[in-house]
Amino acid sequence: MTERDYNDCVKLHADNVYRFILKNLRNEEDSKDVVQGAFEKLWINRDQVMAEKSKSYLFTIAYNQMIDHIRKHKRVTLKEEFSETALGSRGINYDAKRILDEALGKLSELQRSLVMLKDYEGYNYAEIGTITGLNESQVKVYLHRARLQLKAYIVKVENVI
């Protein structure tokens, strides 16, 4: 990969990689750090990367760095036992984006990544397998289970869109 190929890769894929990481991490600064680290690693290894494979390589690096970041910064969050929704003070709310974000938040890291890669970024099963290190069958099974879990959450009476 030449410098020109690298610069083209940055122009073409920076936004997509950032959106993918941001949707998973839900923190702008952490997402920027992960994406910057991925591009840095791509720059360092540019001699070994073919320009045609740069997108897949970049997403693979970003995905792996995101997983490393999550493992390093795993935080225990305590939830209030009696939140407003538990007390029944919640009115009818049809905020579809909020409900979808909550549903995505209920998924595991892997499931959320698979949904994001397939449904938001438009990758095919083989490409997702390459990025995540899973085989195509595993991608299909895990993605199917994630979608079932999303559906179950979204169609709950209290969350009906």
Secondary structure, 3 states (H helix, E strand, C coil): CCHHHHHHHHHHHHHHHHHHHHHHHCCHHHHHHHHHHHHHHHHHCHHHCCHHHHHHHHHHHHHHHHHHHHHHCCCCCCCCCCCCCCCCCCCCCCCHHHHHHHHHHHCCHHHHHHHHHHHHCCCCHHHHHHHHCCCHHHHHHHHHHHHHHHHHHHCCHHHCC
